[in-house]
């Protein structure tokens, strides 16, 4: 895994044309400033954005609307379960970022919630004092090691991203995501492809449902919805990289991120 991750790191350097310059907080802040990230292929991005909007209106939005009808306890349980599953990517990135304390806390959360919490449906770990949880991914890890974001891009279905974050997502399919490994990459009697893709769709619907009103209000009140989403995404991504506690006032949920993580 580490060899492949190193290759991925070098590739990202080449495509983003940014040299590694340490993990100084001010440098990371400057590199990831929304105003510093260029929209290099705006026409293509806007076309992809329009496609994603059409897909959202036809499929995701109706599913999210129906999902919101479910009792709060069920939606909370589903959200907890998806968060618990995301620990499988967060923990190795805690380690790669040198944050062994958080890696330990999140490992404890994963074990406790998977067992006592019945596959993460109940957040028992929080009741036991292990409440600190922030999702981490390979894009955040690269950023914290000085890799710049490159250009802003919009991916079909997956939505807003940057060159760095899109490329770093490949790490999930190169051994960096244990859930992918056991459900798709390796043939096991316990999990299958359907389990993996179902979890990704569920995560997407859960996110859309939590942010339902915020997204609708943003679209209704924006002169340029594309520009508003880009600004919101890049601001939120910057905050996740720096692990700041500041929230964006157009969000209902702190989980504004690419669905491939």
Buried (B, 14 or more C-beta within 10 A) or exposed (E): EEEBBEEBBEEBBEBBEBEEEEEEEEEBBEBBEBEEBEBEBBEEBBEBBEEBBEEBEEEBBEBBEEBBEEEEEEBBBBBBBBBBBBBBBBBBBBBBBEBEEBBBBBBBBBBBBBEEBEEBBBBBBBEEEBEEBBBBBBBBBBBBBBBBBBBBBBBEEBBBBBBBBBBBBBBBBBBBBBBBBBBBBEEEEEBBEEBBEEBBBBBBBBBBBBBBEBBEEBEEEBEEBBEBBBBBBBBBBBBBBBEEEEEBEBBBBBBBBBBBB
